[in-house]
Amino acid sequence: MTETGSGTDQGLGRVHIVGIGGAGMSGIARIMVAQGMSVSGTDAKDSRRLQALKAIGVDARVGHDADLVRGLDALIFSTAIPESNVERVAARELGIPELSRADALATVMAGSRGVAVAGTHGKTTTTSMLTVALQHCGVDPSFAIGSELNESGSNAHLGSGEIFVVEADESDGAFLALAPEAAIVTNVEPDHLDHWGTFAAIEEAFVEFALGVRDRDGFLVVCSDDLGGARLATRARELGVDVRTYGERNDADYRLADAAINGLGWTFDVVHNGVRLGQIQLQVPGRHNALNALAAFATGLGLNLPASELREGLESFSGTRRRFDFKGQVDDIRVYDDYAHHPTEIEATLRAARDVVAGGRVIVAFQAHHYYRTAMFTEEFGAALGLADDVVVLEVYAPGETPIPGASGQTMAANVPLAPEHVVFEPSWSAVAGHLVERARPGDIIMTLGAGDIGMIGTEVLEQLRERAAE
């Protein structure tokens, strides 16, 4: 990583971000403002993030306009923005440099000690846990995360310390541009094949990511419980990478021991090379989150931070937006929303819901994201959703994509291994909340799952529950 100063030192006085409302891009915008740059941007629709950016001085607008790019030092675009976008076309005609999201992130991280969290699942929560733990240690890290921390309400911050924690996205290869000093890989599974083509290509990309850590004389923390992670750990070590494994396997360098449900969260001991380092009591549910916390703890120790303060920080962590996100409760029915959009994530989330619901039932609405993922995992999606008691399947959320025969919500619903009366395919958005409320009884949990806009349904569910309770 090049040792340079702020964005203004690098000649980026005025930048424009196309797709500024996205989780990653809005975080970059926040940090660029804090670094003294003049930031503008556009997005296809208004959002809470756009309004928040306006509040810190960003000229954030809805709709794209070629005139907005005049006088820029650089135009930054997200992976969702095509080359034909009018602002990108205008920038090229004017000779204005274009930066990808990865390039922009590398720019704002320049001069920091980068700590990157990668993996097919669990990146956001693990990055968030590590950030809160480091904050508790008093190092005030900068961070850029794919969702907002409950503690601060923000997904990005320019800290006063030298550490920069970043969620490293493999979906488009962006994580290969970061070259961090330390990194976590939570798992390596097939996904984003629209970009990579094959699982073998994904695995090779993670090896390249690990080599970037080696080249910085850093260390890599990898979950050895995951088959893909275990293969990566073996190959990386053979290539000279300092690898530190974590998990429940007896041969893990940092082992999760005596894990147990404790209220809404999990309690576990950390064992390092046979020595118990103490117990951690989490506020968030799910065995997968115990593993995420263990990864953050091991990384903090690798950064030479005190175990006691890391532990206290992890125990204070209360979650992030759209990760087992509690939306409200009516008539002893709790409503949660989660970003889970891959079968492995759905399985982990629903197992965590089982921990939380006790004797009640789990009622789920799921909206798949992308036709290619639906086609590849339609049977696995069905099996994972079968962990719920009642399931409502929406149509696939894939704006602008060409449909793939058989990659539909209806096909997925047919693969859910529950009795027909407990599964429904509902193509009408407005009818989904009614299905959920009709099935729910006191003591149950209602969950909305998916990477699209399904999280908006929770508000309607709560309203209908209130109306029913008032009858």
C-alpha positions as CSV (number, residue, x, y, z in Angstrom):
1,M,0.0,0.0,0.0
2,T,1.5,3.3,-1.0
3,E,2.3,5.6,1.9
4,T,0.6,8.8,0.9
5,G,-1.6,11.3,2.7
6,S,-5.2,12.5,2.3
7,G,-7.2,12.6,-0.8
8,T,-6.5,16.3,-1.3
9,D,-2.7,15.5,-1.2
10,Q,-3.3,13.1,-4.0
11,G,-4.9,15.7,-6.2
12,L,-8.5,14.6,-5.7
13,G,-10.1,17.9,-4.7
14,R,-13.5,17.3,-6.3
15,V,-15.0,13.9,-7.0
16,H,-18.3,12.6,-8.2
17,I,-19.7,9.2,-7.3
18,V,-22.2,7.4,-9.6
19,G,-24.3,5.1,-7.5
20,I,-23.5,7.0,-4.3
21,G,-26.5,5.5,-2.4
22,G,-25.0,2.0,-2.2
23,A,-23.6,0.7,1.0
24,G,-20.0,0.7,-0.1
25,M,-20.1,3.9,-2.1
26,S,-21.8,5.9,0.6
27,G,-19.1,4.9,3.0
28,I,-16.4,6.0,0.6
29,A,-18.2,9.3,0.2
30,R,-18.2,9.8,4.0
31,I,-14.5,9.2,4.3
32,M,-13.7,11.4,1.3
33,V,-15.6,14.3,2.9
34,A,-13.7,13.8,6.2
35,Q,-10.4,13.8,4.2
36,G,-11.3,17.2,2.8
37,M,-12.6,16.4,-0.6
38,S,-15.6,18.1,-2.3
39,V,-18.0,15.2,-3.0
40,S,-21.1,15.0,-5.2
41,G,-23.0,12.0,-6.4
42,T,-26.1,10.6,-8.0
43,D,-28.3,7.5,-7.5
44,A,-31.3,6.1,-9.2
45,K,-33.6,6.7,-6.2
46,D,-33.8,8.6,-3.0
47,S,-32.8,6.8,0.2
48,R,-32.0,7.1,3.8
49,R,-28.3,7.0,2.9
50,L,-28.7,9.9,0.4
51,Q,-30.3,12.1,3.0
52,A,-27.6,11.3,5.5
53,L,-24.9,12.2,3.0
54,K,-26.6,15.5,2.2
55,A,-26.5,16.3,6.0
56,I,-22.6,16.2,5.9
57,G,-22.3,18.4,2.8
58,V,-22.5,15.9,-0.1
59,D,-24.3,17.2,-3.2
60,A,-26.3,14.0,-3.6
61,R,-29.0,13.9,-6.2
62,V,-31.5,11.5,-7.6
63,G,-31.1,10.8,-11.4
64,H,-28.1,11.0,-13.6
65,D,-27.0,14.2,-15.5
66,A,-24.0,14.6,-17.8
67,D,-23.6,18.2,-16.8
68,L,-22.7,17.2,-13.2
69,V,-19.3,15.9,-14.2
70,R,-17.7,19.1,-15.4
71,G,-14.7,20.3,-13.4
72,L,-14.1,17.0,-11.7
73,D,-10.7,15.5,-10.6
74,A,-12.2,12.0,-10.8
75,L,-15.5,10.2,-11.4
76,I,-16.0,7.1,-9.2
77,F,-18.5,4.4,-10.2
78,S,-19.9,1.3,-8.6
79,T,-20.0,-2.1,-10.3
80,A,-23.8,-1.7,-10.9
81,I,-23.1,1.3,-13.2
82,P,-22.7,0.4,-16.9
83,E,-20.2,2.2,-19.2
84,S,-23.2,3.6,-21.1
85,N,-24.3,5.7,-18.1
86,V,-24.5,9.3,-19.2
87,E,-22.2,10.6,-16.5
88,R,-19.5,8.0,-17.3
89,V,-19.8,8.8,-21.0
90,A,-19.4,12.5,-20.3
91,A,-16.4,11.9,-18.1
92,R,-14.6,9.9,-20.8
93,E,-15.4,12.6,-23.4
94,L,-13.9,15.3,-21.1
95,G,-10.9,13.2,-20.2
96,I,-11.8,12.9,-16.6
97,P,-10.2,9.9,-14.8
98,E,-12.6,7.1,-13.8
99,L,-12.0,5.1,-10.6
100,S,-13.7,1.9,-9.7
101,R,-15.0,1.3,-6.2
102,A,-11.9,-0.7,-5.5
103,D,-9.6,2.0,-6.7
104,A,-11.5,4.6,-4.6
105,L,-11.3,2.5,-1.5
106,A,-7.6,1.9,-2.0
107,T,-7.2,5.7,-2.3
108,V,-8.9,6.6,0.9
109,M,-7.0,3.8,2.8
110,A,-3.6,5.0,1.5
111,G,-1.2,5.6,4.4
112,S,-3.1,3.5,6.9
113,R,-2.5,0.0,8.3
114,G,-5.2,-1.9,6.4
115,V,-7.1,-4.7,8.0
116,A,-9.5,-6.3,5.5
117,V,-12.3,-8.8,6.2
118,A,-13.2,-11.1,3.2
119,G,-15.2,-14.2,2.7
120,T,-18.4,-15.4,1.0
121,H,-20.5,-14.8,4.1
122,G,-20.2,-13.0,7.4
123,K,-18.0,-10.1,6.2
124,T,-20.3,-7.3,7.4
125,T,-20.8,-8.6,10.9
126,T,-17.2,-9.7,11.4
127,T,-15.9,-6.3,10.1
128,S,-18.4,-4.6,12.5
129,M,-17.3,-6.7,15.4
130,L,-13.7,-6.0,14.8
131,T,-14.3,-2.3,14.5
132,V,-16.2,-2.1,17.8
133,A,-13.6,-4.2,19.5
134,L,-10.8,-1.9,18.3
135,Q,-12.7,1.2,19.3
136,H,-13.0,-0.3,22.8
137,C,-9.2,-0.6,22.8
138,G,-9.0,3.2,22.2
139,V,-7.3,3.0,18.8
140,D,-10.0,4.9,17.0
141,P,-9.8,3.0,13.7
142,S,-11.1,4.3,10.4
143,F,-13.7,1.9,8.9
144,A,-15.8,1.2,5.8
145,I,-18.5,-1.4,6.3
146,G,-21.3,-2.7,4.1
147,S,-23.9,-1.8,6.7
148,E,-24.5,0.7,9.6
149,L,-23.3,-0.1,13.1
150,N,-26.0,0.0,15.7
151,E,-23.5,1.7,18.0
152,S,-22.8,4.7,15.8
153,G,-25.5,4.5,13.1
154,S,-22.8,4.9,10.5
155,N,-21.1,2.6,7.9
156,A,-17.9,4.6,7.6
157,H,-15.7,6.8,9.7
158,L,-12.3,8.5,9.4
159,G,-10.5,7.8,12.7
160,S,-7.5,9.4,14.3
161,G,-5.7,6.1,14.6
162,E,-3.5,4.4,12.0
163,I,-5.7,1.3,11.5
164,F,-8.2,1.2,8.7
165,V,-10.7,-1.7,8.9
166,V,-12.6,-2.5,5.6
167,E,-15.1,-5.0,4.4
168,A,-13.3,-6.5,1.4
169,D,-15.8,-7.5,-1.3
170,E,-14.9,-10.4,-3.6
171,S,-18.0,-10.1,-5.8
172,D,-16.2,-8.1,-8.5
173,G,-12.6,-8.7,-7.5
174,A,-12.4,-5.4,-5.5
175,F,-10.6,-7.1,-2.6
176,L,-7.5,-7.7,-4.7
177,A,-6.8,-4.0,-4.9
178,L,-6.4,-3.5,-1.1
179,A,-3.1,-5.2,-0.1
180,P,-3.9,-5.1,3.7
181,E,-1.4,-5.7,6.5
182,A,-3.9,-8.1,8.2
183,A,-6.9,-9.9,6.9
184,I,-9.7,-12.3,7.8
185,V,-11.3,-14.9,5.5
186,T,-14.5,-16.2,7.0
187,N,-15.2,-18.8,4.3
188,V,-14.8,-19.5,0.6
189,E,-17.8,-20.8,-1.2
190,P,-19.3,-20.6,-4.8
191,D,-21.0,-17.3,-5.4
192,H,-20.9,-14.3,-7.8
193,L,-20.3,-16.7,-10.6
194,D,-21.6,-14.0,-13.0
195,H,-18.2,-12.4,-12.4
196,W,-15.8,-15.3,-11.7
197,G,-17.3,-18.0,-13.9
198,T,-16.1,-21.0,-11.8
199,F,-15.5,-21.8,-8.2
200,A,-11.9,-22.6,-9.1
201,A,-11.4,-19.0,-10.2
202,I,-12.9,-17.7,-6.9
203,E,-10.4,-19.9,-4.9
204,E,-7.5,-18.6,-6.9
205,A,-8.6,-15.1,-6.2
206,F,-8.5,-15.7,-2.5
207,V,-5.0,-17.2,-2.8
208,E,-4.0,-14.0,-4.6
209,F,-5.6,-12.0,-1.8
210,A,-3.6,-14.0,0.7
211,L,-0.4,-13.3,-1.2
212,G,-1.1,-9.6,-0.9
213,V,-1.0,-10.0,2.8
214,R,2.2,-11.9,2.7
215,D,3.8,-9.1,0.6
216,R,3.0,-6.7,3.4
217,D,4.6,-9.0,6.0
218,G,1.2,-9.3,7.5
219,F,-1.0,-12.2,8.8
220,L,-4.1,-14.0,7.6
221,V,-6.9,-15.3,9.9
222,V,-8.9,-18.1,8.3
223,C,-11.8,-20.2,9.4
224,S,-10.7,-23.8,9.2
225,D,-14.2,-25.2,9.9
226,D,-15.0,-24.1,6.3
227,L,-13.8,-26.5,3.6
228,G,-12.8,-23.7,1.3
229,G,-11.2,-21.8,4.1
230,A,-9.2,-24.9,5.2
231,R,-7.9,-25.3,1.6
232,L,-7.0,-21.7,1.4
233,A,-5.1,-21.9,4.8
234,T,-3.1,-24.9,3.5
235,R,-2.2,-23.3,0.2
236,A,-1.4,-19.9,1.8
237,R,1.0,-21.5,4.3
238,E,2.7,-23.4,1.5
239,L,3.3,-20.0,-0.2
240,G,4.8,-18.4,2.9
241,V,1.8,-16.6,4.3
242,D,1.5,-16.2,8.1
243,V,-1.8,-18.0,8.6
244,R,-3.7,-18.2,11.9
245,T,-6.8,-20.5,11.9
246,Y,-9.9,-20.3,14.0
247,G,-12.9,-22.5,14.5
248,E,-14.2,-25.5,16.4
249,R,-11.8,-28.0,15.0
250,N,-9.3,-29.3,17.5
251,D,-6.3,-28.3,15.3
252,A,-7.5,-24.6,15.0
253,D,-5.0,-22.1,16.3
254,Y,-7.8,-20.3,18.0
255,R,-10.5,-22.7,19.1
256,L,-14.1,-22.0,19.9
257,A,-14.8,-24.1,23.1
258,D,-17.8,-24.7,25.4
259,A,-20.1,-22.7,23.1
260,A,-23.6,-22.3,24.5
261,I,-26.8,-20.2,24.1
262,N,-27.0,-17.5,26.7
263,G,-30.2,-15.5,26.5
264,L,-30.3,-14.0,23.0
265,G,-26.6,-14.4,22.5
266,W,-23.9,-17.0,22.7
267,T,-21.1,-17.6,25.3
268,F,-17.9,-19.4,24.5
269,D,-14.3,-19.8,25.6
270,V,-11.3,-19.1,23.5
271,V,-8.5,-21.7,23.5
272,H,-5.2,-20.8,21.9
273,N,-2.6,-23.6,21.6
274,G,-4.2,-25.4,24.6
275,V,-4.4,-22.3,26.8
276,R,-7.8,-20.8,27.7
277,L,-7.8,-17.1,27.1
278,G,-11.1,-16.4,28.7
279,Q,-14.9,-16.4,28.1
280,I,-16.8,-14.1,25.7
281,Q,-20.5,-13.4,26.1
282,L,-22.1,-12.0,23.0
283,Q,-25.4,-10.1,22.7
284,V,-26.1,-11.3,19.2
285,P,-27.6,-14.7,18.3
286,G,-26.2,-17.6,16.3
287,R,-23.2,-20.0,16.5
288,H,-22.0,-18.3,13.2
289,N,-21.7,-15.0,15.1
290,A,-19.6,-16.8,17.8
291,L,-17.2,-17.8,15.1
292,N,-17.2,-14.2,13.6
293,A,-16.4,-12.9,17.1
294,L,-13.6,-15.4,17.4
295,A,-12.1,-14.2,14.1
296,A,-12.2,-10.6,15.3
297,F,-10.7,-11.5,18.6
298,A,-7.8,-13.4,17.0
299,T,-7.1,-10.5,14.6
300,G,-7.1,-8.0,17.5
301,L,-4.5,-10.1,19.3
302,G,-2.5,-10.2,16.1
303,L,-2.5,-6.4,16.1
304,N,-1.0,-6.6,19.7
305,L,-4.1,-5.3,21.4
306,P,-5.1,-6.4,24.9
307,A,-7.3,-9.5,25.2
308,S,-9.4,-8.1,28.0
309,E,-10.3,-4.9,26.1
310,L,-11.0,-6.8,22.9
311,R,-13.3,-9.2,24.9
312,E,-15.2,-6.2,26.4
313,G,-15.6,-4.6,23.0
314,L,-17.0,-7.8,21.5
315,E,-19.4,-8.2,24.4
316,S,-20.7,-4.7,23.9
317,F,-21.4,-5.3,20.2
318,S,-25.2,-5.0,19.5
319,G,-25.4,-5.7,15.8
320,T,-25.7,-4.0,12.4
321,R,-28.5,-3.0,10.2
322,R,-30.1,-5.8,8.2
323,R,-28.2,-8.5,10.1
324,F,-30.8,-10.2,12.4
325,D,-32.1,-6.7,12.7
326,F,-35.0,-6.4,15.2
327,K,-37.8,-4.3,13.7
328,G,-40.4,-4.4,16.4
329,Q,-42.8,-6.5,18.5
330,V,-46.6,-6.7,18.6
331,D,-48.7,-9.1,20.6
332,D,-45.6,-11.1,21.6
333,I,-44.7,-11.6,17.9
334,R,-41.2,-10.4,17.1
335,V,-40.2,-9.1,13.6
336,Y,-36.7,-9.3,12.3
337,D,-35.0,-8.5,9.0
338,D,-31.8,-10.1,7.6
339,Y,-29.7,-9.7,4.5
340,A,-29.2,-13.5,4.1
341,H,-29.3,-14.2,0.4
342,H,-27.2,-17.4,0.0
343,P,-28.3,-20.9,1.2
344,T,-25.5,-21.0,3.8
345,E,-26.5,-17.6,5.1
346,I,-30.1,-18.6,5.3
347,E,-29.3,-21.8,7.2
348,A,-27.2,-19.9,9.7
349,T,-29.8,-17.2,10.2
350,L,-32.7,-19.6,10.7
351,R,-30.7,-21.8,13.1
352,A,-30.0,-18.6,15.1
353,A,-33.8,-17.8,14.9
354,R,-34.4,-21.2,16.5
355,D,-32.2,-20.3,19.4
356,V,-34.1,-17.0,19.9
357,V,-37.7,-18.2,19.4
358,A,-37.6,-20.9,22.1
359,G,-41.0,-22.7,21.9
360,G,-42.5,-20.5,19.2
361,R,-42.4,-20.9,15.4
362,V,-40.3,-19.2,12.7
363,I,-42.2,-17.7,9.8
364,V,-40.1,-16.5,6.9
365,A,-40.5,-14.4,3.7
366,F,-37.6,-14.8,1.3
367,Q,-36.7,-12.9,-1.9
368,A,-33.9,-14.4,-4.0
369,H,-31.3,-12.0,-5.5
370,H,-30.1,-12.6,-9.2
371,Y,-31.3,-15.2,-11.6
372,Y,-27.9,-16.9,-11.8
373,R,-27.7,-17.5,-8.1
374,T,-31.3,-18.7,-8.0
375,A,-30.6,-21.2,-10.9
376,M,-27.4,-22.5,-9.3
377,F,-28.8,-23.0,-5.8
378,T,-32.6,-23.4,-6.2
379,E,-32.6,-26.8,-4.4
380,E,-30.2,-25.6,-1.7
381,F,-32.4,-22.5,-1.1
382,G,-35.4,-24.8,-0.7
383,A,-33.6,-27.0,1.8
384,A,-32.4,-24.1,3.9
385,L,-35.8,-22.5,4.0
386,G,-37.2,-25.8,5.2
387,L,-35.7,-24.9,8.6
388,A,-38.6,-22.5,9.1
389,D,-42.1,-23.5,10.0
390,D,-43.9,-21.4,7.4
391,V,-42.4,-19.9,4.2
392,V,-43.5,-17.2,1.8
393,V,-41.4,-17.1,-1.4
394,L,-41.4,-13.9,-3.5
395,E,-40.3,-13.6,-7.1
396,V,-36.6,-13.2,-7.8
397,Y,-35.2,-9.6,-7.3
398,A,-33.1,-9.1,-10.5
399,P,-33.8,-5.7,-12.0
400,G,-32.5,-5.3,-15.5
401,E,-31.4,-9.0,-15.8
402,T,-32.5,-11.5,-18.4
403,P,-34.6,-14.3,-16.8
404,I,-33.2,-17.8,-16.7
405,P,-35.8,-20.6,-17.3
406,G,-36.6,-22.3,-14.0
407,A,-34.8,-19.7,-11.9
408,S,-38.0,-18.4,-10.3
409,G,-39.6,-18.0,-6.9
410,Q,-42.2,-20.6,-7.9
411,T,-39.6,-23.2,-8.6
412,M,-37.8,-22.4,-5.4
413,A,-41.1,-22.7,-3.4
414,A,-41.7,-26.1,-4.8
415,N,-38.3,-27.2,-3.4
416,V,-39.1,-26.3,0.2
417,P,-39.5,-29.6,2.1
418,L,-42.6,-28.5,4.1
419,A,-46.2,-29.5,3.7
420,P,-48.0,-27.6,1.0
421,E,-50.1,-25.6,3.5
422,H,-46.9,-24.2,5.0
423,V,-45.3,-22.9,1.8
424,V,-46.7,-20.3,-0.6
425,F,-45.3,-18.6,-3.6
426,E,-46.5,-15.0,-3.7
427,P,-45.6,-12.9,-6.7
428,S,-47.5,-9.9,-5.4
429,W,-45.4,-7.7,-3.2
430,S,-48.4,-6.1,-1.5
431,A,-49.8,-9.5,-0.4
432,V,-46.7,-10.8,1.4
433,A,-47.2,-9.0,4.7
434,G,-50.8,-10.5,4.9
435,H,-49.5,-14.0,4.5
436,L,-47.0,-13.6,7.3
437,V,-49.4,-12.0,9.7
438,E,-52.1,-14.6,9.0
439,R,-49.7,-17.4,10.0
440,A,-48.2,-15.7,13.1
441,R,-49.3,-16.3,16.7
442,P,-47.9,-15.0,20.0
443,G,-44.5,-16.4,20.7
444,D,-43.5,-16.6,17.0
445,I,-40.8,-14.8,15.0
446,I,-41.4,-13.3,11.6
447,M,-38.3,-12.8,9.4
448,T,-37.8,-11.1,6.1
449,L,-34.7,-12.4,4.3
450,G,-32.9,-11.3,1.1
451,A,-30.5,-8.8,-0.5
452,G,-33.1,-6.8,-2.4
453,D,-35.8,-4.5,-1.0
454,I,-37.7,-7.1,1.0
455,G,-36.5,-5.4,4.2
456,M,-39.2,-2.8,3.6
457,I,-42.0,-5.3,4.3
458,G,-41.3,-5.4,8.0
459,T,-43.0,-2.0,8.5
460,E,-46.2,-3.3,6.9
461,V,-46.1,-6.5,8.9
462,L,-45.9,-4.5,12.2
463,E,-48.8,-2.3,11.1
464,Q,-51.0,-5.2,10.2
465,L,-50.1,-6.9,13.5
466,R,-51.2,-3.8,15.4
467,E,-54.4,-3.7,13.4
468,R,-55.1,-7.3,14.2
469,A,-54.3,-6.8,17.9
470,A,-56.7,-3.9,18.1
471,E,-59.7,-5.8,16.7
